[in-house]
Amino acid sequence: MEDNNKITKNEKKPNKTHFNFNSVLSLVAYIGIGCIAISLLLTLIFERDSNLSNAFSAVGQVIAYIICIILAFSWVKSKGKSIPWIVCYVVFVVTIVVLFILTI
């Protein structure tokens, strides 16, 4: 006898919304590109003289940097305890953070 409760390959599973690391990261990336797009539009509208445009640009850049830093950390973590990768990662992140803060 067959069990009628089994889900076959052709049947669809119920669509449940659940957030995992990748979906949250994707949402943040979506917000980041939205900020960059708004910044570029405001730059065109106000002819390159807008503090609002600069604010959206800075937010978009920060989001992009954070996503890159998180993904790079995941990659470095996958390499195990390889000291050269970790040292380069730390140097790169510190350089980005310091130079970004200095250029604000």
N, C-alpha and C positions, 0 to 999 in steps of 0.2 A: 504494500500500500504506500502511496505517495503522501508526503506531508504537504498539505495545502498552504501552510504558512511560509514555505520557502519562497524566496524571491528569485525568479529566473533571470537570465541575462537580458531578456527582452523587456522585462518590467522595469519601470523607473522607480527609484527610491524617492521617498518624500524629500522635498527641497527644504533643508533646514539651514538657517543662517547662523553661522558660527564664525567668530573672528579668530584668526590665528596670526602669527607673526607676519606672514606674507601679505595677508589682506590688509592689515594695519599699515604696513610699509607702502603698499600700493595706494591706499587712501591718502597717506601723507604726500606721496609723490604726485598724486592728482592735484592736491591742494597747492603744491609747489609750482607745478606748471601753470596752474590758474593764476597764481600771483605773478609769475614772470610774464604771462600773456597780458594781464591787466597793466603791468608796468610798461610794457612796450606800447600798448594802446595809449596810455596816458602820456607817454613821451611824444608820440605823434600828435596827439590832440593839443597838448600844451606847448608844443614846439621846444622840447628839451629843457624846459624851465619849470620843473614841478617837484616839490618836496614829496608830494603824495606818490608820484611815480618812483622816486628814489626809495621810499619806504617799502612799497610793494616789491621792488627789485631786491632790496636787502632781505626781505622775508623769503622770497623765492630762492635766493642764493643760499641762505642759511639752511633751508629745508633740503636743497640739493646737496650741500656739503654734508649734512647729517646723514642723509641716506647713503651717500658714498662712503662715509666713515663706518657706518653700521655694516654695510655689505663687505667692505674691505676687512673689517674685524672678523666677520664670519669666515672669510676666505683664509685669513691668517690663522684663525683658530683651527681650521681644518688641516693645516699643515703640521699640527702637533706642536711640540715644544722646540721648534727651530728658532734659535735665538736671533739669527740675522733677519728673518722675516719680521719678528716682533720689534726689533730695534728700528728697522726701517719704517714700520707702521707707526710707531710712536713718534719718530722724527717727522714724518709726513703730517701727522695729525697736529702736532704742536706747531709746526710751521704754518699750516693752514689757519689754525685758530689765532695765532699771534698776528699774522699778516692781515687777516680779515678784520680783527679788532683795530689794528693800527690804521687801516684804510677807511674806517667808518667816519 
